[in-house]
């Protein structure tokens, strides 16, 4: 029987690499890997539907589905997750010492609708009372990384967003004080220089993020995996096959980080870090499937609605392929 040939576009994560290099082979599927930065993959998929299957921004995907656009259907695999207290950077001279000091400030973000920014604004609102309309927003290039607009949206007049020319770079603007802060998944280039005018808002972000998880149960999900609708409908079995392969690939990655015969990860205390993470978050601390992620999956649409990026909160089950709703991690 011929195997189904699928192009799969994703970043080279340790938890995805076994699918890209053939270590894990989905049953009945021949994967043609396409490795690219997430921002490039998202633009190409959202604007041109270039791939059969790809990694995709969870916020952008949710926005599409909430608005009735069903070109894609997701499986509950989440290749990128990250707590977002660490991604808020401020100019040291802007008078921002705590989250509420962001009120009335000029804050840059590569893309206003990107998942990292949505989760950051969500925690600022719910934990610190900082509303999106209390900030003057700027979006555009950061430190040379250009992000062409990949999804269209409108905001109410109460939210001020300046979409800057692509040649105008927010990195130097933060250093020079023309922006007071940046919320970005990419650390500003100037952060690690000895005389840097830039610092993180949350200095001990690791402890803050641990406490956040223990209090809320949210481990923010950044990206999911989507099929083009016509590919899924012609081959619904492929969703479960690919899901199972992603689970096996993740299990392979887990095994690498706890290998003690000789460390495979270039980090001296990687095993100790893994043990500490499991103590706080459980043995399967990067779960796939719906039920282990329900709290995080409910938080994002709520934040999107609060931030006027969607008008309707979709049910979680609407977002994922029906035959993967009960899939186990």
Secondary structure, DSSP 8 states (H G I E B T S, - for coil): ---EEEEEEE---HHHHHHHTTSS--TTEEEEEEE--HHHHHHHHHHH---SEEEEEHHHHHHHHHTT--SEEEES--S-B--SGGGEEEETTS--SSGGGGTT-EEEES-TTSHHHHHHHHHHHHHH---GGGSEEEESBBTTB-----S-----TTSEEEE--TTSBHHHHHHHTSSSEEE-SS--GGGGSTT-SEEESSTTHHHHHHHHHHHH----B-EEEEEEHHHHHH-THHHHHHHHHHHHHHHHHHHHHT--SS--SS-TTHHHHHHHHHHHH-SS-S--SSGGGHHHHHHHHHHHHHTTS-SS---HHHHB-GGGTT---
